[in-house]
C-alpha cells in the first residue's frame, strides 16, 4: 500500500508541474494551411511537360496540374524558366509554389527541393529501324555505329556502356547546337542514320509520328522524377500526394499519358457524327474537288485567298472529313482548335458543322494575314507565313522571324530562311535564346505542312 501511495503522490506532483509549465509557457499552435487562390507554377518548355501548339498550351504535366487546380478550385499562374538552374532557384526563393516539371529524384536535388506527386520513371532506349534482325541485347551493339549529341547524357551513357561490354561500339557524335535527339530519331526513321539513343518518353512521342522505328531495347538504369515544392512546404507536398493517388486522378493521368505518349499523331479520330453536317446534306458532284466546294467559294469572298486554297487546306488537314479530331483536339473539316472557336464566340461542339468550321477558318486566316502584313510585305510570300501559323501557331512563327533576323536570314522569305529558323526551335540553344519568347516547338509537321498545302493548291489551280 505504501508503494502505491508513493506512486500516486509522485503522479500528482508530475501532473501539477506539467500544468504549471503549460500555464507559463507560450501556447503551441498547430498550423493549418489553406490552398491559395492562385498557385504559382514554375516549369520549362519541353516536348513533354509544357509547350504551345496551334495557339493552345499543351503538355503532359500542364494538363495534370490544370486538373489539380480544377479539383482544388484554384487558379494557376505559370512562370517559364530558361533552364533547370533557374527553375530550382525559383522554388528555393519562393518565387513559385510548385515545380510542374519532371525533377530527377537524386541526392543532389533532394537537398534543394521536396519531391511530390506521381513518380515517373524514365530510361534511355536504343532507337533502331523496325527489322526482323532487330538488336535485342546490348552486346549486339559491338561493331554498330550510334549517333548521339556531343556532350550529351546519351554520349556519356554510350561511353559507359561501351566500357561495360568491353568496347567495340562506334560512337559518332554530332554538334548539339545544330541537331537534337528528335532530329536523330527522324534520321533513323528515314534511314539516313543507323541508330541513336533517346529517353523513353521522348522516343514514345516520336514513335507516335513515325512508323519505322523500334524503341524496345532499354540501355540504361531507370531514373525516377516528379514534381517538387520548397523544402518547407511539406503541407503542399502532402496535398499533391493525396490528389495524385486518388482513383479519379490515376484514371485521368492514364488517359493523358495515352494522349501524349501512345496516340498516333499522324491520324485522327472520329468526332460527333450527329452534328457533323449541321442538318445539311453535302454532296460531291462530278468535277467537284469535294462536297464542300460551295462553302469554300462562299467564305473565300471574305478573305484575301481564293477558294482553291481553302480546299487545299481542308484536303491537307482532314482529307475533307468533317468529323475528324486530332490528338491535340483540333476539330472538323479545317481542324479548328476549341480555343479558337471560343475566341469567336462559337461553341466548340459546333465545329463538326462544316459551314461553322469553314467560317472559323476564314476568320483565323484573315487575322493571321493582317497580323503578318507588318512583317512580310509581299502577299504571295506572306501566304506561306500564314499557312505555317495556321498549322503551328502564330507565336512560334514570330519567334522564327526574330531568330532569322538575329542570325542573318531574310526575315521576309519563308523557304530556306524563316522556315530554317523555325526548325531551330526544337534545339535548346535557340528556343532558349532571349529573342525567342515561346520556347520549344516541334517544327517538322509545320514545315511539311506549308509544302503540302502549296503543292495541293498548285494542283487545284492547274485543274481549275
Order of alpha helices (4+ residues) and beta strands (2+ residues): alpha-beta-beta-beta-alpha-beta-alpha-beta-alpha-beta-beta-beta-alpha-beta-alpha-beta-alpha-beta-beta-alpha-alpha-beta-alpha-alpha-beta-alpha-alpha-alpha-alpha-alpha-alpha-alpha
